Amino acid sequence: MGHLEDRKIRRAAVAAAMEDNSFALLFSGTRIPQSEDHDYPFSVNRNFYYLTGCNRENQILLISKRNGKISETLFTPKTNPDLEKWVGFYMTPETVKSLSHIDDVQPRESFENILGRMLSWQNLQYCYLDFDQNQLQQEPISLSHRFANTIQRNYPGLTIRNLHYTLSQMRLIKSSAEIEEIRKAIAVTNEAIQNLWAHSQPGMKEYQLEAYFDFTLRSHGVSEHAFPPIVASGERATILHYVSNDLTAEDGELVLLDLGASSGYYAADISRTFPVNGKFFERQKAIYEAVLEAEEKVIAAVRPGVTWSVLNQVAKDSLAESLVRLGIAKSKDEIDEYYYHSVGHPLGLDTHDVGDRDVPLAPGMVITIEPGLYIAKEKIGIRIEDDIWVTENGHEVLSQAIPKTVSEIEQLVGKHRQ
């Protein structure tokens, strides 16, 4: 089943979750001004894209449910030949219909009038919106929050309900078409990592290493990273979300990579750690293999019914034993000093994808497994991360082809210098 059928099924599931005499609205988003004559790159709201396949700004999806009858309308900006000379072509109604499989496509400019007539003439009691913020107070507020403020002021009898949890639970389970997009993203990421490795040499800036990764992505038409790349050498690798990438990778240092391409907005999320000069010192090798051992133990435990707490404990137990064995810690109780994050997260349209983390793993989920050790006093940070598909009988490592053993990495790093 392809994306087109997926989108129809998803919208039907949303409608089924709605009360009768209700409507739901999802917004694609708007461009954010960066300067007087330039905007930040636009990235579509992922839940809107999940239901429509459309990725242009100022689009709105309307689903209504009245007396059990479901209707769908997608509002899109009118084409504007004069403006298109400056900003490029708009998405035509025909393109919107083909991507979304929604027949009723209306001009964005008519949205307020059409919705106003619905609210005046129909006995609508509930309005479903996508409230996705994860903080009590968050700025800027979303389009859904702005609309909620307006609709409650003008129609105080209307009940507002949140659609975000329903969509989050739907997105946890990936279709075959979604899995294929993630595979594509991982394949490009693999090629890009190996290109970075091949050109690696001591004395390079972290951003120079990143440039080889970026070149491969752009060569494949990937215009949007899954997330800002982390290229952290030496002690910087002990900082979990180091993204400056502007210092020098010195001879003898390890470099931690945490990066990923995207395909159709679906993310790859891969971490690898390597010696910038192409050769692990014995101490580095010992710590690296301790992390690799923990990762393999956790991956082996992935199967339907397992909880995140169990996977986290597998990682902590393995890493703690290695810390004591290597003389880094005196007691296993010191694990939190050297390993201070979760062992993984859901992966999909968002790198840290939506969905309830308290539910056991189920077939169709895609997750990351990413244990690490961060030893600031030795200026060593190591993380190894792979992307895992939970299957009916266990799991599949979608990123299995990306090298991660010591011998494989040493053969690939600096290959273009040889």
C-alpha positions in Angstrom: 0.0 0.0 0.0 1.4 3.4 -1.0 1.3 6.8 0.6 -1.9 7.8 -1.2 -4.0 5.0 0.4 -2.2 5.6 3.7 -3.4 9.2 3.8 -7.1 8.2 3.1 -7.0 5.6 5.8 -5.4 8.1 8.3 -8.1 10.7 7.7 -10.8 8.1 8.1 -9.3 7.1 11.5 -9.2 10.8 12.5 -12.9 11.1 11.6 -13.7 7.9 13.5 -12.2 9.4 16.6 -14.3 12.6 16.3 -17.6 13.2 18.0 -20.6 13.6 15.7 -21.5 17.2 14.7 -17.8 18.3 14.9 -15.0 19.5 12.7 -11.2 19.3 12.7 -8.7 21.7 11.4 -5.0 21.2 10.7 -2.6 23.9 9.4 0.4 23.4 7.2 2.2 26.4 8.7 3.5 29.8 7.6 6.9 31.1 6.7 8.8 33.0 9.4 10.6 36.2 8.4 14.3 36.2 8.9 15.0 39.7 7.6 13.3 42.5 5.7 13.3 40.6 2.4 14.1 37.0 3.4 12.3 34.1 5.2 13.6 31.1 7.1 13.2 27.9 5.1 9.7 26.6 5.4 9.2 23.2 6.9 5.6 21.8 6.8 3.7 20.8 10.0 4.3 17.1 10.2 0.8 16.1 11.2 -0.7 18.1 8.3 1.7 16.4 5.9 0.9 13.0 7.5 -2.8 13.4 6.5 -2.4 15.2 3.2 1.0 14.7 1.5 1.0 18.4 0.8 4.0 20.6 1.9 3.2 24.2 1.1 2.6 27.1 3.5 -0.8 28.5 4.3 -2.8 25.3 3.5 -5.6 24.1 5.8 -7.2 20.7 6.1 -10.9 20.7 7.2 -12.6 17.4 8.2 -16.3 17.7 9.2 -18.5 15.0 10.7 -22.2 15.8 10.7 -25.0 13.3 11.3 -22.4 10.6 10.7 -21.4 12.0 7.3 -17.8 12.8 6.7 -16.6 15.5 4.4 -13.0 16.7 3.6 -11.9 20.1 2.2 -8.3 21.3 1.6 -7.7 25.0 1.3 -4.7 26.1 -0.7 -3.5 29.6 -1.8 -4.6 30.7 -5.2 -1.9 30.7 -7.9 -0.5 34.2 -8.6 1.4 34.6 -11.8 2.9 37.9 -10.9 4.1 36.8 -7.4 5.3 33.5 -8.8 7.9 35.4 -10.8 9.5 36.3 -7.5 8.9 33.3 -5.2 8.3 30.3 -7.5 5.2 28.4 -8.5 2.3 27.7 -6.1 0.8 24.3 -5.7 -2.1 24.0 -8.2 -5.5 22.6 -7.1 -4.9 19.7 -9.4 -1.6 18.9 -7.7 -3.2 19.2 -4.3 -6.0 16.7 -5.3 -3.5 14.2 -6.7 -1.3 14.3 -3.6 -4.0 14.2 -1.0 -6.8 12.4 -2.8 -9.2 15.0 -1.6 -11.6 16.2 -4.3 -12.9 19.3 -2.6 -10.0 21.8 -3.0 -10.9 25.4 -2.3 -8.9 28.7 -2.4 -7.3 29.5 1.0 -8.9 33.0 0.7 -12.4 31.4 1.1 -11.6 29.5 4.3 -13.1 32.1 6.7 -16.3 32.5 4.7 -16.9 28.7 4.3 -16.2 27.9 7.9 -18.3 30.9 9.1 -21.3 29.5 7.1 -20.8 26.0 8.5 -20.8 27.4 12.0 -23.9 29.5 11.4 -26.0 26.9 9.5 -24.9 23.6 11.0 -25.3 22.3 14.6 -21.5 22.0 15.1 -20.6 21.4 18.8 -16.9 20.3 18.8 -13.8 21.7 17.2 -10.7 19.5 17.0 -7.3 21.2 16.8 -3.7 19.9 16.9 -2.1 21.3 20.0 1.4 20.0 19.9 3.3 22.1 22.4 5.1 20.3 25.2 5.5 23.2 27.6 2.9 25.0 29.7 4.0 28.3 28.2 5.6 28.3 24.8 6.3 31.0 22.3 5.5 31.6 19.6 2.1 30.0 20.0 1.0 27.8 17.2 -1.6 28.5 14.5 -3.9 26.0 16.3 -3.6 28.0 19.5 -4.3 31.3 17.7 -7.4 29.8 16.0 -8.6 28.4 19.3 -8.4 31.8 20.9 -10.4 33.3 18.0 -13.1 30.6 17.8 -13.7 30.5 21.6 -14.1 34.3 21.6 -16.6 34.3 18.7 -18.3 31.0 19.4 -18.2 30.4 23.2 -20.6 27.4 23.0 -18.2 25.4 20.9 -16.1 22.8 22.7 -12.4 22.7 21.8 -10.7 19.3 21.8 -7.1 18.3 21.2 -6.4 15.9 18.3 -2.6 15.7 18.9 -2.7 12.5 21.1 -4.8 10.6 18.5 -2.4 11.6 15.7 0.7 10.8 17.8 -0.6 7.2 18.5 -1.3 6.7 14.8 2.1 7.8 13.9 3.8 5.3 16.2 2.9 2.5 13.8 4.6 2.8 10.4 3.2 1.6 7.1 5.3 -0.2 4.6 5.5 3.0 2.5 6.9 4.9 5.6 9.4 2.1 6.3 10.7 2.5 2.7 11.1 6.2 3.1 13.2 5.6 6.3 15.3 3.0 4.4 16.0 5.6 1.7 17.0 8.2 4.3 19.3 5.7 6.0 20.9 4.6 2.7 21.9 8.2 1.9 23.1 8.7 5.5 25.3 5.6 5.1 26.9 6.9 1.9 27.4 10.4 3.5 29.1 9.1 6.6 31.5 7.0 4.6 32.3 10.0 2.4 33.1 12.0 5.6 35.2 9.2 6.9 37.1 8.8 3.7 38.2 12.5 3.7 38.9 12.7 7.4 42.3 13.7 8.7 43.8 15.4 11.8 43.6 19.1 11.9 40.3 19.5 10.1 37.6 21.7 11.5 34.5 19.9 12.5 32.5 21.9 9.9 34.9 20.7 7.2 34.1 17.1 8.2 30.4 18.0 8.1 30.8 19.5 4.7 31.6 16.1 3.2 28.4 14.7 4.8 26.4 17.6 3.5 27.8 17.3 -0.1 26.5 13.7 -0.3 23.1 14.7 0.9 22.8 17.5 -1.6 24.1 15.2 -4.4 21.0 13.0 -3.7 18.6 16.0 -3.7 18.2 16.0 0.1 17.5 19.6 1.0 16.6 19.1 4.7 18.6 17.4 7.4 16.6 15.2 9.8 18.1 17.5 12.5 21.1 19.8 13.0 24.2 17.5 12.6 26.5 16.9 15.6 30.2 16.6 14.7 31.9 16.7 18.1 35.7 16.0 18.5 37.5 15.3 21.7 35.9 16.6 24.9 33.1 18.2 22.9 31.7 14.7 22.4 30.8 14.6 26.0 28.2 17.4 25.4 25.0 15.6 24.2 23.7 18.3 21.9 26.9 20.0 20.8 26.0 21.6 17.4 28.6 24.4 17.0 30.8 22.1 14.9 33.5 24.9 14.7 36.6 23.6 16.5 39.5 21.5 15.3 39.7 17.7 15.4 43.2 17.1 16.7 45.4 14.1 16.0 44.5 11.3 18.4 41.0 12.5 19.1 37.8 10.7 18.6 34.9 12.4 16.7 31.3 11.6 17.6 28.8 11.9 14.7 25.1 12.2 15.3 23.3 13.0 12.0 20.8 11.9 9.5 19.3 12.5 6.0 15.6 12.7 5.4 13.5 11.2 2.6 9.9 12.5 2.1 10.4 14.1 5.5 11.1 10.8 7.2 14.3 10.8 9.3 17.3 8.7 9.7 19.1 9.1 13.0 22.6 7.6 13.2 25.5 8.0 15.6 29.0 6.7 14.9 32.3 7.5 16.7 35.7 7.3 15.0 39.3 8.3 15.4 40.1 11.3 13.1 43.5 9.8 12.3 42.0 6.4 11.4 43.4 4.4 14.3 41.9 3.8 17.8 44.3 3.9 20.7 43.9 0.8 22.9 42.1 2.8 25.6 39.7 4.3 23.1 39.1 0.9 21.5 38.3 -0.7 24.9 35.7 2.0 25.7 34.3 1.9 22.2 33.8 -1.8 22.3 32.1 -1.5 25.7 29.5 0.8 24.1 29.2 -1.4 21.1 28.6 -4.4 23.4 25.8 -2.5 25.2 24.2 -1.5 22.0 24.1 -5.0 20.6 22.6 -6.3 23.9 19.9 -3.7 23.8 19.1 -4.4 20.1 18.9 -8.1 20.8 16.2 -7.3 23.4 14.0 -5.4 21.0 10.7 -7.2 20.3 7.0 -6.6 20.7 5.9 -6.2 24.3 9.2 -4.9 25.7 9.1 -1.5 27.4 11.5 1.4 27.2 12.4 0.9 30.9 13.6 -2.6 30.3 15.7 -1.5 27.3 17.2 1.3 29.4 18.1 -1.1 32.2 19.8 -3.5 29.8 22.0 -0.6 28.6 22.8 0.7 32.1 23.7 -2.8 33.4 26.0 -3.5 30.5 27.7 -0.1 30.6 28.0 -0.1 34.4 29.8 -3.5 34.3 32.2 -2.1 31.7 32.9 1.1 33.6 34.0 -1.0 36.7 36.0 -3.5 34.5 37.9 -0.6 32.8 38.7 1.1 36.1 36.7 4.2 35.2 34.2 3.8 38.0 34.6 2.1 41.4 30.9 1.0 41.6 28.1 0.3 39.1 26.1 3.0 41.0 28.3 5.6 39.3 26.7 4.9 35.9 24.7 8.1 35.8 27.9 10.2 35.9 29.0 8.7 32.5 25.7 7.8 30.8 23.0 10.4 31.2 20.3 10.0 28.5 17.7 7.5 27.4 18.7 4.5 25.3 16.5 5.6 22.4 13.3 7.2 21.1 10.7 6.7 18.4 11.7 7.7 14.8 9.6 8.9 11.9 8.4 12.2 10.5 10.2 13.8 13.5 13.6 12.6 14.6 12.3 12.4 18.2 9.0 11.2 16.9 5.6 11.7 18.6 3.9 8.9 20.6 3.4 7.6 24.1 6.7 6.4 25.5 5.0 4.5 28.2 3.4 1.9 25.9 5.2 -1.4 25.2 6.9 -1.8 21.8 4.5 -3.0 19.0 5.0 -4.3 15.5 5.4 -1.4 13.1 7.2 0.9 15.4 10.6 2.4 14.4 13.0 3.3 17.2 16.6 4.3 17.8 19.0 2.5 20.1 21.8 4.7 21.2 23.8 3.9 24.3 26.9 6.0 25.1 29.7 6.7 27.5 30.9 10.2 28.2 34.2 10.5 30.1 35.1 14.2 30.3 38.3 13.6 32.3 39.7 11.5 29.5 38.1 13.8 26.8 36.3 10.8 25.4 32.6 10.7 24.3 31.3 7.7 22.4 27.8 7.0 21.2 26.7 4.3 18.7 23.1 4.6 17.3 21.1 2.5 14.9 17.5 2.6 13.6 15.4 -0.4 14.4 12.1 -1.6 13.0 10.0 -3.6 15.5 8.5 -6.6 13.6 6.0 -9.3 14.5 8.7 -11.7 15.5 11.4 -9.4 16.8 13.1 -6.6 15.0 15.1 -5.6 11.9 18.1 -3.3 12.1 17.4 -0.9 9.2 20.8 0.6 9.5 22.7 -2.7 9.5 24.7 -1.7 6.5 26.4 1.3 8.2 29.8 0.0 9.4 30.5 0.2 13.2 33.1 -2.3 14.2 36.6 -1.1 15.0 38.2 -2.9 12.1 35.6 -1.6 9.6 36.0 2.0 10.8 39.8 1.9 10.7 39.6 0.6 7.1 37.4 3.4 6.0 38.7 6.5 7.8 41.1 8.5 5.7 40.7 6.2 2.7 41.3 9.1 0.3 44.6 9.9 2.0 46.0 6.4 1.3 
